Amino acid sequence: MTRNQDPYPGSRRPGRLRVYLGAAPGVGKTYRMLDEARRRADRGTDVVVAYVECHGRARTEGMLEGLEVVPRAVRTHRGAEFTELDTDAVLARRPRVALVDELAHTNVPGGRHAKRWQDVEELLAAGIDVVSTVNVQHLESLNDVVEKITGVPQRETVPDEVVRRADQIELVDMAPEALRRRMAHGNVYAAEKVDAALSNYFRVGNLTALRELALLWVAGRVDEGLRDYRAAHGIGKVWETRERVVVALTGGPEGATLVRRAARIADRTAGGEVMAVHVARSDGLAGASHAALAGQRQLVESLGGTYHVVVGDDVPTALLDFARAQDATQLVLGTSRRGRLTRFLTGRGIGETTVDLSADIDVHMVTHEEAGHGRLPPLGRRHSRPRSAAGFASGLALPWLLTLVLTHLREEVNLTSVALLFQLAVVGVALLGGVASALLASLTASLLLNYYFIPPVGRFTIAEPNNVLALGVFACVALAVAAVVDRAARQTARAARATAEAETLSDLAGSVLRGADTVPALLERSRVAFGMASAALLRRGPDGTGGAVARSDAPVPAAHPARTPAAAQAPAPAPAGDGSAAARHAGGSPAADAPVTEVPVGDDAVLVLTGRRLPASDQRVLAAFAAHAAAALDRERLARAAAEVEPIRAADRMRTALLAAVSHDLRTPLAAALASVGSLRSPDVHFPPEDEAELLATAEDSLAKLARLVDNLLDMSRLQAGALTLHLEATDLGEALSRAVDSLPAPQPAVAGDGLGAAPPVLADPPLLERILANLAANAARHNTPGRPVTVTAGALGDRVELRVIDRGPGIPAEDRDRVFQPFQRLGDTDNTTGTGLGLALSRGLAEAMGGSLGVEDTPGGGATLVLTLPAAPSPSGAAPAGDAAPGAGPAATPRSGSPSRAR
């Protein structure tokens, strides 16, 4: 089979994508792509140039020689012609390989797809291999990072997944100094652009940062490919291509120490990675602290690591399986918290077993303060003191009562039946008091069975060896059955409790997601879930004082013995030893007989519940509630901080835009006026009368522009400060439009009114309405088709009047209709000679101040229609006094908060 023969007869395979990823513009992506195409063409591959942008670079254009170029599609947009990739022509030509430059490019409207990468996917689906290029700053996930580094926003992006799906990705890299030399030699940009580029975007620091971003992104893609290869070939051994450290967390107090130790190990090498993992039992009965795990997860993520949860009953195996799946090189474990006696009784621990099974993964056993301080595990279930006492009492009494009964039935029952009855008694004691009481019952039953029922009766001796075996079997079976029964009961209780905890936490999460006020919802769920009289979240100051953030009280305190009226009405008191400190924080006094439970929430708050004393098992779930409360407080703090920062950011954006616009628009008319006046005052030049008149007219026009600009800026400031005074009265739209057009500088635009005389008067401030209409007419005339008048129509719509200013220009794209009313925006104006872009922003603000609105729509047949809506003036029979404010307006009315205000 030759190289170009189709290996898929009767069907077409998907095309393969090769991407040249550039660390920065000018590193040579297009040149490398064309060089690849020439090599393939020399080997006989059918290669065409679908779209390549050379940017006037002679060496790149020279690489096109000898390659077939598919003609581009020509599209017209806003009166200008553009060339784009002709996808249909490439599909019709159907080459083996197509070169498509600039993968992130946004297509001119009129094509089948909005983005060029979508055209590339269509070519790939048709079985055509594609070679393309993209710069790292155009990757969607890095777009905001690049903007922070360079200060230049990138409006053309491509989803990372599109590039990641490429069959081959090749990084085109160059040292920053080498790239700057290329630019200085004129190999990237024209000579007049080199100095500006070198001092702005192409600074050494910017290029170094972009280079590192590109290397890290490609390294991640290479790592994914390596994992896929190892999985496909069943390779289980660790390949130490990068230092990956897995730290095992149990929710114990040593977790923070282990996480920090793992982070230090990973930081020893560049590109090190930390992964924390918690192994949860498959039955969901693990006793790990939710709050501790939440805190350790937060610590891991703050150090740049990731947190994972895996399910497994065999902890060492689950840990090592996870580590090998992640190609981890090192595993960090904490030394055992068990004491020496416990280790002797229970045997090998998780750490020792993990070390034995680790094979080629290095295991670090990290010591900590809790190492060796553990206690012996409890024998069986932990019961309340009354129940434990009842268990031991029954372990002594029940065998004696059974003996008393059976001695009177000695003739009716044999030794086997007696032993089974004693065994049944031991099982009952195990259910009541656990293994410890069952052990006592088994010992008592063995002695009684020997003394009263095994010959010789009345003596602690056994005549027949067979009875010795029977008694031993009885004791062993009794203990084994008791242990199994106790374990089953313990697991059943834990399963029931785990189910209840899961339902409680699920209900908590659902209520928080559905609730509008997170912290009060958490407190209410905490109070209800634990049957408390009140719940309060208290802020703790540095000196130990603070106040209540929020609280929740039971509506009917008498429903529970602990929920007394005093407990329900009083704030949550402080824990024992602190008297009423927490209650003083909450603003009240504690109930004398109300037990208190207090759980820390973060570093500066505490969750206090009053009503009953919680057992230790409930406090573990309460810790999860506290973790949710801590997260909720953090979110609220971040939301408040964001709300405080947003006005500052908005003011900063406004200030930057104002300086950028005013620096030009104030200087231009001021310079023209000064030049004209300076020329007239020059003693060395004598101007003819007509030249003097022209200079005076220039000065007058420039000063008029300056006055209008200052007026607009002052009015915009008044609107934003809420200091604009309105005098509303019935105003005729026709007269207001006529005066507005007359106020515009010559040459005045041609405006054709339609239906203005039939429209009812509007309730407006006449001078401000004229300002609005003048701005709308001037804006429409500036963008209208030359030679055509601006059309203005009006009509009543209920209790409002709608005025439409229509132009037949290029229109406004849907994505720019919000931005067109922002201050200092000149969409479509690239010469910076048409004003500051305050006209439409000011018009919308004035319209909203008078109780109206201003929006934009498409004009049927092409163009834009600005729609001004104002309240109709009251009829004479119910007219409001002159100067009364319209609905939504007042003497110092301001635009609605959050409403967009933009200028075109």
N, C-alpha and C positions, 0 to 999 in steps of 0.2 A: 504494500500500500504506500503510495507516495505521500509526501508531507501535506499536500493540499487536498487529498482525497477525503471526502466526507465519511467519518467513521460511524455515522448514524444513518445508514440507508433507510429510506422510507419514513424517516422522522427527522426532526431538527433539534439538536441539543441547544440548551440556553447558551448565550454568548458568555465569554469570560471577560472580566473587567480587570484592567491593570491601571493603577493610579500612581502617578508621580507626585508625591507630597512634598511641597516646598516649605522650608523653614521660614522663608521671607520672600517678598517679591524680588525678582532679579537674580535668583540663585541659578537659573538655567533649566527650569522644568520643561518649558516648551522645546528648548534645544535638545534636551535628552530624549523627549518624546519623538521628535523628528528623526534623531539619530537611530532610535529603536526601529522606527518605520522604515528607514533606508536599509537597515540590516535585514529586516524581514523581507522587504521587496527584493533584495539581492538573492535571498534564498528561494524566491519564486512565490512568495505569499501575495495574495491579492489584497493590496493595501490602498486605501483612499484617504485623502484629507477631507474630512467632513466639515471641520471648523477649526482653524488655527489662527490665533491672534499674535502677530509678530511685534506689534507696538513700535514699528519703524526700526527695528534692530537689524542691521545689515547681515550679520552672521546668521541670525535665525532665518531671515528671508532666504538666504542662500541655501539652507537645508531643504527648502521646498522644491528645488530643482530636481526634475525627474520623477516627482510624485504626482499621481493623479489627484486633482482637486475637484470636489463636487461643488457646483455653483451654489451660492448662498441664496436664501430667500430674502426678498426686499419687502419691508413693512413700513408703513407710514404711521407716525404717531405725533399728534400735536403739530402738524405741519412740517415735520422733519422726516427724512428717510433713514432707516436703519437696516443693517443686514444681520441676519440670524441663521442659525443652523437649519437647513432644509431637511427635516426628518423624512418627509415623504420621498424626496429625491434619493436619500441614502438607502431607504427601504427598497425603492425600485431598482437601484443599482446593485444592491445586495452583495457587498464585498465580503471577504473573509475577515478583514480588520478595518476599523474606521477610527481615525484620530479625531477626538473631540476635546478641544481645549476649554479651560475655565469651567470646571464642573459646577461651581456654585453660582454661575451667572443667572441673573433674572431676565427672562425673555421679554421682549417688547410685546405689549398686548396685541392679540390678533392670531396668535398661534394656538396649537392644541394644548400646550402645557405652559404653566407659569414659570417653571424652573428648568434649566438645562439638564439637571440630573434626571428629571422625569423623561426627557427625550432619550437620554442614555439608557434608562431602564427599558424603554420601548425597543430600542435597537438590540439590547441584550435578549429580550424576550423573543425577538425575531431570529435569534441564532447568530448575530453578528458580534464578533469580539470587538471590544472598545478599549482604546488606550486614552487616558484622560489625565488632567492635571488639576491640582487644587493647592492652595496655600493653607498653612495651619491656622491662620487667623479667620478663615472662613468655616472652620468646623463649629457646629452649633454649640457644643459643650464648652468650647474655649473662647467663644465670642466675647463674653463679658470680661473674662480675664485679660484678653488682649486689649480691650478698650481701656481697662484700668492701667495697663502697662504703658501703652502708647498714647492714650488720650484721643484716639481716633476710632469712632464707631464704625463697625463693619456691617453694612445693611444687607449684604448678600451672604447667605449662609447655606450650608448643606448639612442635613442630618448626619450625625456620626455613623449611624447604622448603615447608611448608604455606602460610605467609604469602607467601613469594617467588613462589609460583605464582599469587597473586592477579592478576587483570587490572588492578586499580587499587589503589594504596596511597597514602593521603593522611595526612600527618603532622599531628597536632593538637598544637600547641606553645603554650607560654605562658612568659613570663619568670618566673624563680623568685619575684621580688618580687610580681608580679601574682598568681601562684597563692597565695602566702602571704596576700595581702590577701583573696582570695576565701575562704580558709579562716577568716580572722579575722572575716569578715562572716557566717559560718555558712552559706555556700553549698555547702560540701562535706561537712563532718561536723557532727554535733550539737555544741552548745555545750560540753558537758562533756568532749568528746574533743579539742577544738581545741588546748588548751595542750600536751597530751602529744604530739599529732601534730607541732606546730610545733617542739618541742624535740627530736624524735627523727628520724623518717623524713623530715620535710619541712624539714630544715635547708637553708639556701641552698646550701651545698657539695654536698649530696646531689642537690638538684634540678638544679644546674648540670651535674653529672656525668651524670645521667640524660638531660638534654637533649642533651648532646654525643654520648652513645651513640646516641640515637635519630636524630640528624642524620647521623651517620656511617653507620649501618645503612641508612637510606633513601638516602643518597648512593650507596652500593654498589649498591642495587637499581636506582636511576636509571641508573647506569653500565652495568649489564647490559642494561637496556632500550635504551640508546643504541647499544651494540654490536650488539644484535640488529637494530635499525633500519638501521644502516649496512651490516650484512651483507645484509639483505633487499633493500636498494636499491642494492647494489653500489657503495657510496661508498668509494673508496680513499684520499681525502685525509684528512689528519690534522685532527681537530677538537680544538683546544687547550682542552678543558673542564677538564682537570686536568694538572698537570705530571707526566709520566711519563718517567723517565730509564732508558734501556737501556744497560748497560755490557757491552762485549764482552770475554770472558776467553779466553785461549789456554792457561792453565796456566803462563805464564811468570812470572818474578820481579816483573814490573811490576803483577801483578794486584791486590795489596793497595792500591797507590797509586791505581789506577783506581777501585776500589770506594769508597774513602774520598772521592775527588773527586766521584763520582756522588752519594754520600750528601749531601755539602755542597750540591750543586746542587739536589737534591730538597728539602732542608730550607729553602731560601729561600722557598718558598711553602707555605701550609697544605695538607695533603692530598697532598703530593708522594709519589711512589712510585718505588722503585728495583727494577729487574729485571735480574739478571745472566744472560747467555746465553753458552753455549759451543757453537760449531759443530763437530760431529763429522762426519768424512767418511763417506760412505755405504758405503765398503768396510771401514770399521772400522780403518783403518791409520793413524789420526792418532797422532802421537808425543807428545801432551800428557801431562804428569805427573799421574798419578792422585792422588798425595799433595798436589801443589800445588793441583789443582782442589778437592779435599776441603777443604783449609784455606781457600781463597777462598770456597767455598760457606758454610762456617761463619761467616766474616766477614760475608758478605752477610746471612745470616739474623740474625746478632747485631745488625746495624744496621737490622733491620726490613724488609729486602728479600726478594725471592724469587729462586730459582735455576732456570734452565731449560737444557735441552739440546735443540738442533735438529740435524737431519741435512741436510747439503748439501755438494756438492763446490765450488760457487761461493760462497765465504765472504761477499763483499759482498752478493750477492743474497739469501742466506739471512738475513743480519743485518737487511737492510732489510725483507724480507717479515715477519719476526718483529716488528720495530718497528711496522710499519703495522698488523699484526693486533692488536697491543696498544694501538693509538692512541697510541704514544709521541711525545713532543714533542722529545726530545733523545737523542742517541746519543753515548756516550763511548768513544773508542778510544785506545789507546796509540800513540805515534809508533813508527815502524819501528825494530827493533833492527838492521837491516842497515846496513852501512857504505856509504860513498859509492861505492866501487868495485863492491860487490855490487849496489847500486841501478842503477849504470850498466849492468852486464852483464845483470841480470835484468829491468830495466824497472820499470814502475809497480807499486806495492804495493797491499795491501788497503785501506789508509787512503785513498790518493788515489782509488782506484776507488769507494770508498764515498761520498766527498765528492761526486764527479761524479754519482752515481746517487741521492743522498739527497733531492733535490727539496725538499719543505717540512719536512723533519726537520733540525733543527740538529745538526751534528756537531762534537764537541769533540775535538781532537787533543791529548792530554795528554802532556807530556814526562815522562821518568823517567830514573833513573840508568843503565838499560841501553840507552837510545836511542843508535843509531849505533855500538854496540860489537860488532855481529855480525861474523862472518867469512865469507869466501867459501864457498859450499856445496861439499861434496866432489864431485869428478868421478867419478861412478859410485858403485858400492858400496864400502863400507869393509871391507877384508879384513884378516885377520891378516898380520903381517909376513912369515912364511914364504910364505903364498899370494901376497901382493903381489910378493915377490921372484921367485917361480916364474912369475908372470904376465909380469913384465918380461923375465925370461930367455927365456921361450918366445916373447915378441914379437920378440926378436932372433934366437933360434936356429931357430925353426920355419920362417920364410921361407928361411933359408940351407939347411936340410936339404931343404926342398921343391925349392929351386933345384938342389941337387946331384942329386936324383933326376930332375928333369925335363930337365936338360941331356943326360942319357943317353937320354932318350926323345924327343929333339927331332923325330925323323922321324915318330913315332907320334901326337903330339898337336899341335894347332894353337894359335894364340895365344888363341882364345876359351876353349878348355879350360884352358890355363895360367892365364888370368886368373880363371876360376871356382875353380880349385883354390887359388890364392892367397887368393881371397875367403873360401873355406871355412876356410882356416888362420886368417884374421883373426877369423872368428866364433868358432872354437875358443879363440883367445887371449882374446877378450872374455868367454867363459863362465868361463875360468879366473881371469883377473886383473882384469876390468872394462874400462871404457872407456879408461882411461889406458894400459894395456898394449896394448889393441887399436889405439890411435892410433899407438903405437910400431911395432906389427906392420904396420899399413897403410903407414906411411912407409917401413919397410924393404922391404916387398913391392913398393911402387911403384918404388923405386930398382932393385931386383933385376930386376923385370919389364922396366924400361927398358933396363938394361945387358945382360941375357942373352937376352932374347926379342924385343925390338922392334928392327927394322932401323933403323940399322946396328948389328949386334950387337957388343958389346965397347966401346961408347961411350955416354956419357950424352946422346945426341942422338936426335932422332926425325926420320926422313926424310919420312914422309907425315903430312899434317895430320890425316888420319882416325885415325891411331894416337895423336895428341895427345888427341883427343876421347875415344878409348877408354880411355886411361890416366886422364884426369880423371874419367870416369864410374866407372871401377874404384875410384879413391880415394874418391869420394863415396859410392858404394854400399857399399863396405866399411865406411866410418865409420858410415853410417846404419844398416846392418844390425847392426853391433856395438853401437850405442847402443840400438837396439830390443831386441836380445837381452839386453843388460845390464839395461835397465829391466824387461823381463819377468821376468828372474831375480830382480831386486831386489824386485819386487812379489810374486812367488811366495814368496820368503823372508819378506817382511814379513807376507803373508797367513798363512803357516804359523805364524809367531811370534805373530801376533795371535790366531789360533785357539787356540794353546797357552796364551796369557795368559788368554784368556776362559775356557777350560776350568779353568785353575788358579784364577782368581778365583771362578768359579761353584762349584767344589768347596770353596773356602775359605768362601764365604758359606753353602753348605749345611751344612758341618761346624760352623760357628759357630751356625747356627740350631738344629741338632739337638743340639749339645753342651750339657751342663749347666754346664760350667766354661769360660767364654769365653776367658780369657787363656791357660790351658794348651792349649786346642784350637788357638788361633792359633799358638802357638809350635810345636806338633807339626806343623801343616800347613806352616808356614814351613820347618822343618827338612827335612821329607820332600820338599816341592816343589823345594827348591834343592839337595838332596843333601848336606846339611851334617851334620857330626858332632854338633853341639850348637847349641842356640838358647837364649838367655837374655834376659829383660827386666829391665833394671837400673834402679833408681831413683837419680836424681842429686840430691844435696843441694845447698844453696846454696854449700857449700865444696868441691864437686867430689867428695864422698864419698857413698856410699849403699849399698844392698844389693839383692839379687836379689828381684824380685817373683815370678817363676816361671821355670822352665827346662825344656828337653826335651833328652834325650840319645838318640843312636842305640843301639838294642839290640845291633847287631852292627857294631862299628866297622870290622872288617877288610873289609867289603863294598866299600869304596871306598878307593883309595890314600891319599886325604887323611884317611880316618877311621881313624887309628891308635888303638890302645888308649889312649895318653896323651891324644890329642885328645878321645876319647869320654868319658873319665873327668874330665878337667879342665874347670873352668868356662870360659866364653868369655873370652879375653884381650882386653886393650885394643888399640886400633889402634896402628899404628906411630907411634912418638914418645911413647907413654904407657906403655911397658913393660908392667906388669901391673896397672894401676889398675883396669880393668874386671874383671879376674880377682879382685882383692881385694874388689871390691864383691860379686862372686858367691860369695865365700867359698872360693876355691881358688887355684891357680897356673896360669898359661897353659902350653900346650904350645909348645915352642920352635919347632917346624916347622909349626904350624897357621896358615894365613892367616886373617885376621879381617876381617869386614865389619860395619860399625857404621852404624845408621840412627837418627836422632833420632825419638823418639815423644813428641810434645807438647813441653812445656817442661821437664819434670822426669824424663824417662825415655829410655832408649836400648835399641834392639833390636840385640843382638850375636849374630852367627852365626859359627861356627868350623868349618873343615873344608876349604875350598877358596876360591880367589880368584874372586869373581863378576865376570863381564864387565859393562860398563856397561848393556847391554840388560837383563840380569837385575836389575840394581839398580833399574831403573824399576819393575818389577813388585814388587820388594821394598818400594819406597816405598808401594805400595798396601797391602801387608801391614801396614806400619807405621801407615798411616792407620787401618786396621781396629783395630789394637792400641790406638791412641790413643783411638778411640771406645769400645772395650771398657773401657779404664781409666776414662774419664769416666763410663761407665754404672756401673761398680763403685763409683766414688767417690760418685755420686749415690745409689746403692742404700744404701751405708753411711750417708750423711748422712740419708737418709730413715728408715733403721732407727734411727738415733740420735735423730732428732726425734720419731718416732712415740710412744715412751714419754712424752716431755715433753708432746706434744699430748694423749695420753690422760690424763695426770695433770692437765693444765690443764682438760680437759673435766670430769674428775671433780671438780676443785676448784670450778669454776664451778657445776656442778650441785649440789654439796654446799652451797655457800654459798646458792644460790637456795632449796634445800629447807629447810635447817636454819634459815635466817633466819626462815622462817615457822613450821616445825613445832617448833622448840625454843621460840620466843617464845610461841606460843599456849598450850601447857599451863603454861609458866612464868608467864605473865601471869595465867592463871586461878588458879593456886595462890597467887601473891602477893596477888591481889585477895581471895581467900577468907581467907587468914591476916591480911591487913591489916584486913579488915572485923571479924574476931573480936577483933583487938587494939585496935580503936578504942574509946577511953574515952567517946565521946559517944553511942554507940549501944548499946542493950541488946537482944539478940536473944532471942526465945523459944527453948526447947530444940529444937523441931523445925527452926527456921532454922539454929541452930548446928550441928545434925547434918547438915543439907544442905550448909552451907559446908565442914564438915570432910570430908564425902564428896567434894565437888568438888575440894578440895585433894588428897585422897588419890588420886582418879582421875587428876588432872592429873600428880601426881608419879609415878604408876605409868606413865603414857604416856611421861613424860620418861625414866624408867628404862629402859623397853623400847626407846626410840629410841637412847639411849646404848649399850645392849647391842648393838643391831643395828649401829650404827656401829663399835663396837669389834670385833665379830666380823668385819665386812666388812674392816676394816683388817688383822686377823690373817690372814684368808684371802689377801688380796692380798700380804701380806708373807711368807706361808709359815710363820707362827708359831703355827698352830692345833694344839693337842695333842689327839689322839684316844685314846679308850679303848674299843676295839671289843669287843663281846660279843654273844652270842645274845640277841635282843630280840623279844618278842612284839608283833606289829603292833596287835592289838586293845587290849592294855593301853596301848601307847604312844599310840594315838589317843584313848583315854578320858582319859588324863592331859593330852594336848594340848588337848582341848576344854575340860576343867575349868580350864586355865590362862588361857583367854581371858576378857576382861572381860565383864561383864554388859551387855546381854542376850546370853547365849551362843547361837551358831547351832545350828539343828537339824541334826544329822548322823546319817544312817542308814547303818550298816555292813552289808555283804553279803559273806559268805564270809571274813571276817577270821579267824575261829576255825580254819578249815581250812587257812589259809595257813601255810607253814612259817616259823619264826623267821628273822629277817634278822641279818646281822653288821653291827652299827651301834653308834654311841655313843648310849646311851639319851637323855640330855638334848638332844643335838643333833638326834636324830630327832624328839623331841617338838617342838622348835622348828620343824622343817620342816613337820610335820603341822599344827601350829597356824597357821603362815603360810598353808598351802594351804587349810585349812578356812576361815579368815577371808576369804581372797581369793575363794573360791567363794561364800561366803555373801553377800559384798558385791555380787557380780554376778549372783546367782541370781534367778530369778523369785520375787517375794514370795509367802510362804505355802508354798513347796515346800522340802523338806529337801535338804541336800547329800548326795549318795550317794557312799560310799567302798567300793570293791571291791578285792580282792586275790587273787592266784593265782600259783602257781609257773610259771616259764618256764625249763626247764633248770636250771642252777645259780644262777638268779637269781629274785627275787620282784618282781612288778610290782604296784604299788598305783596305783589310779586314783581321782582326786577329781573328781566330775562335777557340773557345774551346768547349769541350763537357762536361762541368761541370753542376752544378745545374741551371745555368742561373740567370737572374736578373728579379725579379718581375716588372710588369709594373709600380706599384706605386713607385718603388725605382729608376727608370731610370733617374729621374732628380737629386735625391739626390746623386747618385753615382759619380757625377762630382763635388760635393762640397768638399772643402778642409777638411782634418781631418776626413773623413768618412771611416770606415772599415766595410762595409756591409758583414756579414758572418764571420768576423774575431773577435772572442771573447777573444782571448788570448793576444791581444795587443803586439804581437811579430813580426808583419809583416810590421812595418813602421808607419809613421804618417798619411798615407792616402792622401799624396800629389801627388802621381804618376799620376792619371788620371786627377786631377784638373790642374796640371802643363802641362800635355800633351795637354789638350784642349786649355789652354791659349796660348801655343806656336803655336799650329796649327792655331788658329784664328789670331794670330799675323802675320803669314805668308800668310794670305788670305785664309786659309782652314777652315775645320770644323772637329769635332770629335763627333760621336754619337754611340749609341748602339742599336742592333737589336737582335731578337731571332735567334738562330741557328736551322734550321730545324732538328728535331730529338732530340732536347735538347741541351742546352748550350747558350752561349752568343757570339755575334759577334760585335767587336768594329770596326767601319767604319771610316777610316781616308780619308778625301778628300782634295786634294791639287791641285793648278793650274798646268797645264802642262807647261813645259818649251817651249819657242818659238822655232819654227823651225830655222835651221841655216840661211835660207834666210832672215828671219825677226827677228833674235835674238836680244834681248835687251842686252845692255852692262852688264857685270858682276857687280853685286851689285845693279842693279836697283830693285826697290821694285815691287812686284806683286800687282795686284789690291787688294786694301784693306789693303796693308801693307806698311811700310815705315821704315826709319832708326830707328824710335822710335815707332813702331806700338804697339798698345795695343788691348786686346780683345774688342769685341763689348760691349758697355755699356748694362748692364742688362742680358748678356748671362750667363747661369748657368755654374759653374765650380765646379766639385765635384770629389772626389777620392774614389775608391773602395778598 
